Amino acid sequence: MKKITVTRSKYPQIFGGIGFHNAEALIYPITEKEHFNQILCKCYREIAPGFMRTFGGYDDWSKDSMDAFYEYYCKMQKVTDTPIYLAAARGKLHFSEEEMEQYCERVADNLQYLKQEKGMKHLRYYCFSNEMSQVTWGALLKNLPLFKKYHEMLYRAFQNRGLDIGLLATDASEYDGWKTIEWAIQNMNAITEDYCGHVYERNYAPDNLEFYDFFYNKCNEMVKKTVAVDGKRFILGEIGIQKGYTTFGNGVVVDACRYFEDPKECAESGLLMAEMAFSAINAGVFALAFWSYADLPDPFSCAYSEKEGYAKEWGKCEKYIAGGTTDVRYNKWGILRWEDDGDYSPREVYWCLAPMIKLFKRNSKVLTINTEDDLLRACGIMNRDGSVSIGIVNRHTEPCEITLDSTLFNKNIRVYEYDCKNVPVNAFADIQDFSVLDNKNPVITLKASSVTFFTTDYEEKLKTVVAKGVRKKKGTLIWQEITDENHCYYRVYADEKKGFVPSAENQIASTIATELPITNQKLHYKVLSVDIWGNV
């Protein structure tokens, strides 16, 4: 039996949360209502990410587009209390300082409208360009003084308007691009709130046992450099594994994770992605965002946007320059699918990332964990209320019995398991069920090649909360809104028998809405509340 020792360090580091790049934020107006209610918004509220990044903050963002973005925010990040980091995608080229100044003033005006007039308080960070891009990818890697000049102008514009939105630098991608962060530390520190980099791990496969230490060292090296300048933090604004483009001769580019299309490989990739997060947190990274939350609609092209009447705003990101030509792009990076045939289901890796992101909350303190076993990779946090959450990746190819040794478990421990050989798939994208471990004798067998999460971050709810006023109306099931402050979403059940007991076998939907289209008017229906702790 292996002993896992969990302690609180004397001076613990603060953690700012895990999340995603949310590309769907800008195409909210063209998202089908049921897709949003039952998948995009429902899953987001259940996961409650601690950090969110998306493209936005354009100088010519229309008022209608900003209002749509605000509406999306009110249903997503406002509910989950998630800070937002905006990056202006590929940016623009300007030919005079006057044009640059005007550009930055317009950006500040738009952010002022969202934050101060609309009340979008979760706008937290901003960067002039995504991955140092300007028209083409990485163009500013060769012109860092120009990047600095834009940020100086943005900084003044933000200050003049009282905008408490911090600038991040440099948002550069790949380990070699992190050299630009070192340049920014030396030349832009006065106007930079925190530092940010991206990386896609291309060299380590999911079964590689050396990646954890490699990535820990890479992150810790950068953390030491940023902390050395006024205690500033290092953020991973965009991370993923095995990024690659496939270009076909008919002008189509498929941008996808190489592991996501094969169910077995997708499931195994969860081990590497969990290690990526755990090593980064243990190394001192403040916050991180996976690319990405959902696929983009097929195809990710101008024709789609123009057809829906949303080309002007969405067109800023819709085309991808590959090999000097503009191609139609398909983006298959989401842990949630978005297919033409209406398949919006989660990929297998979802059931690894979802509980991890939910439990590793922002504004927490990182714990010290000793596993005494190099093939058990662990990370843990303590929340402000004293509850703790721990994740352990078991890299052994056989089960491993462990005992948790800690005085921090003040009540029984809920356990969520991710077995990549038997993924706990749920047809409605619900997080897997938990088991309960006795905190006085916390002994458990970790499954081979698995990720297991332990938490005391919950409240018991012994009484089932049932929605009232459930009725059928013109092919729609309707019910009264549940006003409990801890309510998260609804699960809907149907059966031929009137007094049936709700179960996994008769569940027909999960949704954030108070209505659901139905086709069988003769069935009996029940609606239950699921709260933020997963109590049904």
Beta strands, then each sheet from edge to edge (+ up, - down):
strand 1: 2-7
strand 2: 14-15
strand 3: 18-21
strand 4: 51-55
strand 5: 84-87
strand 6: 123-127
strand 7: 166-173
strand 8: 194-201
strand 9: 234-241
strand 10: 243-248
strand 11: 252-257
strand 12: 287-290
strand 13: 320-322
strand 14: 325-332
strand 15: 364-366
strand 16: 368-370
strand 17: 376-382
strand 18: 388-394
strand 19: 400-405
strand 20: 413-419
strand 21: 435-437
strand 22: 443-446
strand 23: 450-455
strand 24: 471-473
strand 25: 476-478
strand 26: 487-495
strand 27: 507-511
strand 28: 515-517
strand 29: 524-531
sheet 1: 16+ 1- 19- 22+
sheet 2: 2+ 15- 17+ 18- 23+ 20- 21+
sheet 3: 3+ 4+ 5+ 6+ 7+ 8+ 9+ 12+ 3+
sheet 4: 10+ 11- 14- 13+
sheet 5: 24+ 25- 28+
sheet 6: 27+ 26- 29+
end
